Amino acid sequence: MTSFDTSPPLNVQRALLALAVVFVMLATTGWTALRSQGSTTALEASLSEWEHGRLHGQPLPDPDTGPRRLARFFAALTAQEGAVLARRYPLAVGNMNGAPAELRYRANRIALGQARRDELKRMHDTRLSPGGQQQAGLRMHRYEALMAKGRRILAFDPGGTGRVAEVFGDLTTAERVSVVVPGVDTDLLTFQRTSRRYSAPAGMAEALHEAERAASPTTRTAVIAWADYTAPAGLGLDSATAMRAAQGAVRLNALVRGLPGDSPVSLFCHSYGSVVCGLAARGLPDRVADIAVAGSPGMRVASAAHLRTSARVWAMRDADDWIQDVPYLEVGGFGHGADPMSSAFGARVLSARGADGHSGYFVPGTRSLLNFAEIGVGAYRSVRCAGDTEACRTGLSGTTTAGRA
């Protein structure tokens, strides 16, 4: 009698495995509850005050209008008028794409001071549990750290788990701008770390800025540690779907469109941050020259061509990165699609030599960080590729700061 193999095809097996993982998550963690929308956050209150505010008897522009119109509004103000608006509406101005960077830094310093005082009161509020008082203390100390002299806070929202973005370098005069987009477990309290410093957004961006300066000392660069979206907490359902990434993609597009000048921008997207960048890609302006992903679970597309972007797409993954074991597919909204490291995807594959697992791509001295730095300054011919070097280098010119090779 002829024997037939009745086992399902490999791709079906992987789909069933992915669904099984999802059901395990459901059984152990439950559906992620949405945070209550009933209360008004401090940022929403500040924006509402702005919407009802006036300057010299004239209404202020709609905060949701395009960054170019807002930029024109702020450009017409005197320094004193800008300072008045920053004092009156610190959170609104501090998070307003189109407002001058220096004014946003000033406004966010004021907002951080207010948030610090609020948490200081909560630390001694007997109505809170000891755990609540301790959490208030942690947030208070984080606000103090962000207020340290010389720090440039481009965005700040104390609501929920908190959002923040910080600039390293001079954003206004930069010839090249890099944006670090982090992944899961990114919030106000994990924005910077003392241990495993380079696994946190602030440490990643600071290391990249230093590496860019070393790679091209004559190129004026700025790097943004962009933790200004609500990232998934842990490896639960939120991280297996694109909900948080879709919200983050809208915010990332708004950030890029609100950056001053027209210098080239490179996005460096780590882990779930690459899902954010994948969803944002289609709507990004042409000044975005590069989208580079590290330790990616997928970009929600089958290939780089499907990102519909004129930016160069780069990918790297350390040999010891556990992310390579996730099922690279999308089933019913779960999973993030094809592996950006696969030849079929079509990204330019980079060496990650020296990187330490999933969180070690930005550690100083690694080839992974140096490759990112060379992309950031436009030194494309200096990058080290992995695998098919010819495919990685196709169409690249020499060092450029013009944004398109």
Legacy VTK file of the C-alpha trace (Angstrom):
# vtk DataFile Version 3.0
C-alpha trace
ASCII
DATASET POLYDATA
POINTS 405 float
0.000 0.000 0.000
1.302 3.439 -0.904
2.109 5.664 2.074
1.088 9.312 1.887
2.510 12.176 3.967
-0.557 13.786 5.546
1.351 16.424 7.568
0.475 20.035 6.675
2.915 22.133 4.573
5.662 24.000 6.430
4.035 27.413 6.039
0.769 26.063 7.463
2.659 24.521 10.371
4.253 27.868 11.132
0.886 29.612 10.974
-0.590 27.073 13.398
2.405 27.567 15.681
1.868 31.331 15.645
-1.816 30.919 16.491
-0.902 28.550 19.311
1.459 31.156 20.732
-1.334 33.728 20.555
-3.767 31.476 22.408
-1.179 30.834 25.112
-0.762 34.590 25.506
-4.530 34.981 25.798
-4.745 32.278 28.418
-1.880 33.633 30.521
-2.191 37.404 30.153
-5.712 38.072 28.872
-6.682 40.768 26.412
-4.863 44.020 27.070
-7.264 46.475 28.663
-7.379 49.932 27.159
-6.594 52.743 29.559
-9.643 54.785 30.556
-10.278 57.715 28.270
-12.563 59.475 30.763
-9.999 61.715 32.471
-8.164 64.611 30.859
-4.378 64.356 30.833
-2.063 67.261 31.599
-1.088 67.499 27.927
-4.710 67.534 26.796
-5.470 70.253 29.359
-2.561 72.369 28.102
-3.665 71.954 24.484
-7.224 72.941 25.435
-5.920 76.080 27.137
-3.906 76.883 23.996
-6.986 76.451 21.815
-8.865 78.987 23.938
-5.858 81.275 24.402
-4.952 84.540 22.747
-1.850 86.611 22.127
-2.329 90.375 21.858
-6.046 89.701 21.505
-5.558 87.375 18.515
-6.461 83.651 18.627
-3.625 81.163 18.562
-3.354 78.756 15.601
-4.959 75.323 15.732
-2.368 73.006 17.374
-3.399 70.248 14.940
-2.589 72.322 11.886
0.440 71.362 9.796
3.949 71.969 11.182
4.758 74.410 8.357
1.941 76.753 9.351
2.933 76.503 13.004
6.553 77.181 12.062
5.489 80.349 10.234
3.486 81.447 13.276
6.408 81.000 15.658
8.875 82.587 13.213
6.807 85.784 13.303
7.013 86.038 17.105
9.569 87.962 19.082
11.723 86.061 21.564
9.686 87.573 24.393
6.370 86.498 22.837
7.652 82.945 22.390
8.779 82.862 26.023
5.330 84.023 27.146
3.645 81.173 25.257
6.111 78.637 26.676
5.299 79.784 30.219
1.532 79.817 29.686
1.231 76.537 27.775
4.426 74.553 28.478
3.171 71.080 27.548
1.380 72.330 24.426
4.419 74.256 23.141
6.865 71.553 24.244
5.092 68.931 22.116
4.182 71.132 19.142
5.774 69.984 15.890
6.690 73.161 14.046
7.681 75.139 17.129
11.398 76.062 17.263
13.501 73.389 18.954
15.016 75.790 21.484
11.567 77.018 22.497
10.382 73.423 22.907
13.380 72.695 25.149
12.482 75.700 27.302
8.788 74.785 27.469
9.507 71.180 28.388
11.870 72.255 31.153
8.998 74.266 32.636
6.627 71.304 32.214
9.130 68.936 33.818
9.422 71.284 36.798
5.651 71.290 37.228
5.469 67.496 36.921
8.299 67.140 39.451
6.407 69.237 41.996
3.272 67.153 41.432
5.130 63.899 42.063
6.874 65.359 45.119
3.424 65.961 46.629
2.321 62.450 45.711
5.354 60.991 47.470
3.925 62.272 50.767
0.248 61.699 49.999
-1.014 59.320 52.694
-3.961 58.355 50.497
-1.550 56.488 48.229
-0.271 53.012 48.961
3.434 52.628 49.786
3.884 51.296 46.246
2.159 54.354 44.802
4.365 56.663 46.845
7.453 54.789 45.686
6.355 55.074 42.051
5.885 58.816 42.534
9.423 59.013 43.869
10.822 57.183 40.852
9.030 59.537 38.469
10.134 62.585 40.460
13.774 61.539 40.206
13.384 60.856 36.465
12.018 64.385 35.972
14.963 65.805 37.906
17.390 63.885 35.695
15.703 65.144 32.511
15.990 68.702 33.836
19.785 68.444 34.220
21.771 71.258 32.652
22.434 70.802 28.944
19.698 68.243 28.259
17.479 69.047 25.276
14.014 67.570 25.763
12.094 67.807 22.486
8.877 66.151 23.708
7.464 65.306 27.123
4.137 63.886 28.250
3.726 62.789 31.892
0.410 61.031 31.169
0.124 57.256 31.562
3.518 55.566 31.513
5.003 58.757 30.049
6.559 59.729 26.728
9.761 61.637 26.048
12.177 62.560 23.243
15.671 63.977 23.693
18.087 65.575 21.229
21.858 65.037 21.206
23.584 67.721 19.138
22.225 70.883 17.537
19.010 70.041 15.715
18.686 73.453 14.078
22.079 73.448 12.339
22.478 69.692 11.741
23.504 68.553 8.261
22.335 65.025 9.082
19.609 64.003 11.560
19.208 60.504 13.021
16.179 59.231 14.927
16.397 56.200 17.226
13.027 54.405 17.439
13.029 51.901 20.348
10.848 48.855 20.980
8.881 47.218 23.793
9.058 48.261 27.445
9.964 51.825 26.523
8.469 54.464 28.794
9.455 57.365 31.005
11.201 55.216 33.607
13.105 53.046 31.115
14.150 55.965 28.888
17.619 55.831 30.424
19.391 53.233 32.533
22.494 53.097 34.688
23.067 49.396 34.064
22.825 48.191 30.466
22.991 51.835 29.508
23.073 51.277 25.755
19.891 49.200 25.740
17.830 52.287 26.694
16.779 55.005 24.187
18.868 57.797 25.725
21.981 55.610 25.811
21.390 54.350 22.266
21.081 57.885 20.885
24.028 59.248 22.847
26.255 56.388 21.661
25.125 56.881 18.058
25.822 60.614 18.220
29.334 60.037 19.564
29.983 57.391 16.888
28.748 59.725 14.145
31.048 62.494 15.353
33.966 60.068 15.301
33.026 58.771 11.841
32.802 62.262 10.327
34.102 65.040 12.617
33.310 67.760 10.063
29.637 66.769 9.648
27.196 68.552 11.944
24.874 65.857 13.294
21.946 65.545 15.668
20.432 62.360 17.063
16.956 62.096 18.598
16.136 59.478 21.219
12.484 59.138 20.287
10.417 57.444 22.991
7.403 59.594 22.119
4.941 56.777 21.457
3.221 54.313 23.776
5.219 51.121 23.297
3.935 47.658 24.245
4.707 46.510 27.773
6.519 43.195 27.559
6.012 40.381 25.075
2.229 40.165 25.305
-0.539 40.687 22.798
0.307 44.348 22.208
3.762 43.384 20.939
2.291 40.674 18.684
-0.060 43.110 16.937
0.375 46.424 15.142
-1.967 48.569 17.267
0.751 50.378 19.202
2.926 50.564 16.098
0.155 52.169 14.049
-0.302 54.872 16.676
3.456 55.329 16.872
3.762 55.597 13.082
1.426 58.603 13.043
3.507 60.290 15.728
6.797 59.434 13.979
5.577 60.953 10.725
4.508 64.093 12.588
7.944 64.347 14.215
9.844 64.054 10.928
7.579 66.555 9.164
8.081 69.011 12.011
11.903 68.877 12.032
13.620 72.138 11.105
15.447 72.565 7.803
15.667 70.036 4.997
18.730 67.983 5.961
18.578 64.197 5.366
17.040 62.058 8.091
17.947 58.455 8.942
15.714 56.242 11.094
17.302 53.566 13.279
14.566 51.221 14.416
15.164 48.568 17.062
12.967 45.515 17.669
9.266 46.534 17.799
10.428 49.993 16.716
10.983 48.471 13.268
7.248 47.691 13.128
6.613 51.383 13.816
9.031 52.383 11.058
7.528 49.870 8.643
4.046 51.315 9.082
5.351 54.884 8.938
7.458 54.333 5.793
4.799 55.026 3.175
3.925 58.443 4.600
7.450 59.666 5.347
8.714 62.745 3.481
11.447 62.371 0.868
14.059 63.833 3.227
14.127 60.436 4.988
17.168 58.885 3.324
17.503 55.648 5.322
15.440 53.216 7.367
17.729 50.821 9.245
16.329 48.039 11.442
18.061 45.908 14.052
16.629 42.816 15.718
13.393 43.220 13.776
10.341 40.954 14.250
9.125 42.195 10.830
7.940 45.427 9.248
4.351 44.401 8.383
5.198 43.909 4.704
6.388 41.042 2.512
9.329 42.948 1.042
11.210 46.236 1.202
9.545 47.294 -2.058
6.148 47.096 -0.332
7.218 49.798 2.127
6.638 52.258 -0.734
9.508 54.516 0.327
12.370 56.152 -1.526
14.601 55.610 1.520
17.292 52.948 1.520
16.256 50.010 3.687
18.946 48.344 5.823
18.730 45.370 8.210
21.010 43.688 10.736
20.678 40.955 13.343
23.169 39.497 15.776
23.707 35.747 15.563
22.653 35.387 19.218
19.532 37.540 18.946
16.510 35.509 20.124
14.229 37.468 17.750
15.325 35.163 14.909
13.206 32.406 16.472
9.860 34.230 16.190
7.537 33.094 13.385
8.079 35.592 10.561
4.513 35.738 9.271
1.229 37.542 9.870
-1.959 35.640 10.657
-5.200 37.412 11.475
-3.382 40.537 12.627
-0.881 38.661 14.783
2.792 38.654 13.824
4.672 41.216 11.759
5.357 39.618 8.398
8.489 38.652 6.519
12.002 38.557 7.940
13.866 41.742 6.874
17.093 39.717 6.922
15.911 37.284 4.244
17.194 37.667 0.704
13.628 37.720 -0.572
12.824 40.798 1.524
15.364 42.892 -0.360
16.922 45.002 2.403
20.623 45.838 2.409
21.943 43.395 5.025
24.589 44.776 7.397
27.176 43.182 9.645
26.272 43.240 13.341
29.655 41.940 14.514
30.257 42.615 18.189
26.624 43.220 19.056
25.486 41.431 22.209
22.189 39.689 21.577
18.897 41.521 21.153
19.761 44.672 23.116
23.412 45.219 22.242
23.363 46.891 18.823
24.295 50.369 20.100
27.200 49.376 22.352
30.331 51.459 21.594
33.034 49.543 19.776
30.662 47.227 17.908
30.508 47.032 14.130
26.719 47.325 14.440
27.007 50.808 15.958
29.742 51.855 13.527
27.588 50.760 10.579
24.701 52.831 11.919
26.992 55.822 12.413
28.320 55.617 8.855
24.772 55.484 7.523
23.866 58.409 9.772
26.585 60.646 8.312
26.057 59.435 4.738
29.330 57.489 4.479
27.591 54.661 2.656
30.668 53.213 0.977
32.222 52.595 4.399
29.510 50.302 5.771
30.334 46.628 6.292
27.809 44.297 4.735
26.883 40.745 5.692
26.306 38.016 3.138
25.758 39.371 -0.382
28.009 42.421 -0.351
27.251 43.292 -3.971
23.494 43.455 -3.331
24.121 45.502 -0.199
26.206 48.081 -2.057
24.203 48.329 -5.280
23.510 51.923 -6.230
25.562 53.469 -3.437
27.780 56.448 -4.099
30.562 57.748 -1.862
30.170 59.839 1.237
27.297 62.274 0.869
25.263 64.672 2.979
22.757 65.329 0.238
20.273 62.673 1.285
20.098 60.623 -1.922
22.912 58.563 -3.394
LINES 1 406
405 0 1 2 3 4 5 6 7 8 9 10 11 12 13 14 15 16 17 18 19 20 21 22 23 24 25 26 27 28 29 30 31 32 33 34 35 36 37 38 39 40 41 42 43 44 45 46 47 48 49 50 51 52 53 54 55 56 57 58 59 60 61 62 63 64 65 66 67 68 69 70 71 72 73 74 75 76 77 78 79 80 81 82 83 84 85 86 87 88 89 90 91 92 93 94 95 96 97 98 99 100 101 102 103 104 105 106 107 108 109 110 111 112 113 114 115 116 117 118 119 120 121 122 123 124 125 126 127 128 129 130 131 132 133 134 135 136 137 138 139 140 141 142 143 144 145 146 147 148 149 150 151 152 153 154 155 156 157 158 159 160 161 162 163 164 165 166 167 168 169 170 171 172 173 174 175 176 177 178 179 180 181 182 183 184 185 186 187 188 189 190 191 192 193 194 195 196 197 198 199 200 201 202 203 204 205 206 207 208 209 210 211 212 213 214 215 216 217 218 219 220 221 222 223 224 225 226 227 228 229 230 231 232 233 234 235 236 237 238 239 240 241 242 243 244 245 246 247 248 249 250 251 252 253 254 255 256 257 258 259 260 261 262 263 264 265 266 267 268 269 270 271 272 273 274 275 276 277 278 279 280 281 282 283 284 285 286 287 288 289 290 291 292 293 294 295 296 297 298 299 300 301 302 303 304 305 306 307 308 309 310 311 312 313 314 315 316 317 318 319 320 321 322 323 324 325 326 327 328 329 330 331 332 333 334 335 336 337 338 339 340 341 342 343 344 345 346 347 348 349 350 351 352 353 354 355 356 357 358 359 360 361 362 363 364 365 366 367 368 369 370 371 372 373 374 375 376 377 378 379 380 381 382 383 384 385 386 387 388 389 390 391 392 393 394 395 396 397 398 399 400 401 402 403 404
